[in-house]
Amino acid sequence: MAEESDLEKTEPASPRKLEQAREEGDVPRSRELATCTLLLGAGAAFWFTGGHLIKELNALLAAGLSFDRDMAYDMNLLFERSAVHLVDLLIAFAPVALVLIVVALMSPLLIGGWLFSAKALQPNFGRMNPIKGIGNMFSVRALVELLKAIGKTILVGWIAWMVVRYEIDAVMALSVEPLQSGAEHVGQLLLASFMFIVSGLILIAAIDAPYQMWQHAKKLMMSRQELKQEMKESDGNPEIKAKIRQQQREMARRRMMAEVPTADVVVTNPTHFAVALKYSETGMRAPRVVAKGADEVAAKIREIAAENNVVLLEAPPLARALYRHAELGDEIPESLYIAVAEVLAYVFQLRAYSKHGGMRPDAPTDLDVPPQLDPLNPSADDADSNGLPQ
């Protein structure tokens, strides 16, 4: 039962699957919404530019029906005149065409957004499978499209019938109107009727657009097994991840080793731990740990420190406490201020001795390291449980 539930598509599509579907040209689209916006845009364009367009068409019609003697003997002149009329016709319809182009480009933003996918242009011979085509004819999607077409026909037909009934008196009155005013009245009636009928498509588009979005989301739903597989692929191969982490550790170790020559002192265990400390009166509130390590790393730190004349000091409790409770790059804990101050005082005295001579300072012993900070002290576990620095 658990395996069956993992295979059922009950989970919404992941962002990765949505992006893959978009790359393949699979986004929600509503043809009803696109048709509605285009028809409304065309109606609005004719509504606002209809008067100017009719005047231009009248002028072009009059010019096209005129015929002079020169054109009868010169075909080139006839072609030139026709070309001029064609250009004028295109200019007259340019505002309407511009509105339609803008609406066609902006309507995809209402659902799905703009999309250009080269994969969608590639031939897919699977779509030519007749058995699959017959199956699509009797699918739920085909039934929905059929019901939608029937509903659209009924709605548009009903609106058209209501418009005709409302305007029947105005239509009958056209027979007694003068030709000029009658023609204008006919244009107004046709345009108004067109806008009313097209407005009925808004209801269909308002239903179809959410349905297409729901249908697209349902089609891309995933099973729990698919989500687990995708997560595994996104996380990558564990061996590769381990290799990357190893390289990152190596890079961090090299950066840390590069800081050892700048340290003031390296406190050692003497063999198991090594912690390099640096302190500057400007920019530092307390000494910082610039490098630390155990075993082989500790040996490398001691080697680099010796090569660069960095002071090495054996102080096992302090080395263990610093290694355990001070993070790389951070300041030392306040509990170790006194002990580290004694170490730095010895380092500065040693530098003065090396520069000016005199009595060589003795290395500090019995440093004041709180017992609870030493990992080898039994009280250290109690200190950790009480919330002391780790």
URPERA-V983314 format. One record per run of one state. SS is the DSSP state (2 for helix, 1 for strand, 0 for the rest). FROM is the first residue (numbers start at 1). TO is the last residue. If there is no record, write none. Layout:
<<SS:FROM:TO> <SS:FROM:TO>>
This chain:
<<0:1:1> <2:2:7> <0:8:8> <1:9:11> <0:12:14> <2:15:23> <0:24:30> <2:31:65> <0:66:68> <2:69:73> <0:74:74> <2:75:110> <0:111:117> <2:118:121> <0:122:124> <2:125:128> <0:129:129> <2:130:137> <0:138:139> <2:140:176> <0:177:178> <2:179:199> <0:200:200> <2:201:219> <0:220:221> <1:222:223> <2:224:235> <0:236:237> <2:238:260> <0:261:264> <1:265:268> <0:269:272> <1:273:278> <0:279:287> <1:288:294> <0:295:295> <2:296:307> <0:308:310> <1:311:314> <0:315:315> <2:316:325> <0:326:330> <1:331:331> <0:332:333> <2:334:356> <0:357:370> <2:371:373> <0:374:378> <2:379:385> <0:386:390>>
